[in-house]
Amino acid sequence: MTDVADTWNDTDAGVLRLPSGRLVRGRGLRHPLPEGPLPTFAVHLLGRPAPPVAWEARRLRWPDFRLPTDREEARQLLGEAWARAATERVEVACGGGVGRTGTALACLAVLDGVPAEEAVAYVRARYHRRAVETPWQRRFVRGFGS
């Protein structure tokens, strides 16, 4: 486990600060790796196998523009990502870094205490203005709080 001082900087590209102070980086795997420290743990939101990386990563089967194929696994894995973000550099990534990544970040915001009805707006204001791209992704976030 890394030291708290080893988490992201909130000025790093793609980093979202949650209300608790936890920092999580979102990114698109089709884009170059941002400069700066590498993640210590990543959740890859992909319908196909994830590319190999030099850090610990888990794939959550999540086809583009859709929802996770196993919602219980999504809850568990996003819960682990949220918990680890307290002391580690956690990254959440999909192909483009907007829809699925934004949806997962909004779910992390819900876990961090943001009301589910406000989580999409929270992530859009602080991560990417088009985060959470589809109506069913927005419904997924609203239901994540229950």
MOBEL-V116886 format. One record per pair of residues at least 12 apart in sequence whose C-alpha atoms are under 6 Angstrom apart, sorted by sequence separation. I is the first residue (numbers start at 1). GAP is how many residues later the second one is. D is the distance in Angstrom with one decimal. If there is no record, write none. Layout:
<<I,GAP,D> <I,GAP,D>>
//
This chain:
<<14,12,5.2> <106,13,5.1> <43,14,5.7> <47,14,5.1> <106,14,5.6> <40,15,5.5> <41,15,4.9> <42,15,4.5> <43,15,5.1> <44,15,4.6> <45,15,5.0> <46,15,5.3> <47,15,4.9> <41,16,5.5> <43,16,5.8> <44,16,6.0> <46,16,4.8> <47,16,4.0> <45,17,5.3> <46,17,5.6> <106,17,5.8> <117,25,5.7> <116,26,4.8> <102,29,4.4> <103,29,4.9> <116,29,5.5> <102,30,4.9> <99,32,5.3> <98,33,4.8> <99,33,4.4> <99,34,4.8> <107,34,5.7> <42,48,5.6> <46,48,5.9> <40,49,5.2> <41,49,5.0> <42,49,4.6> <43,49,4.9> <44,49,5.0> <45,49,4.8> <39,50,4.8> <42,50,5.7> <44,50,5.8> <39,51,5.7> <22,63,5.7> <22,64,5.4> <26,65,5.7> <28,65,5.5> <29,65,5.9> <30,65,5.5> <24,66,5.3> <25,66,4.6> <26,66,4.9> <27,66,4.9> <28,66,5.3> <29,66,4.9> <24,67,5.8> <26,67,5.6> <28,67,4.9> <28,68,4.1> <28,69,3.6> <27,70,4.4> <7,81,5.1> <8,81,5.7> <7,82,4.7> <4,83,4.5> <3,84,5.9> <2,86,5.6> <16,111,5.8>>
//
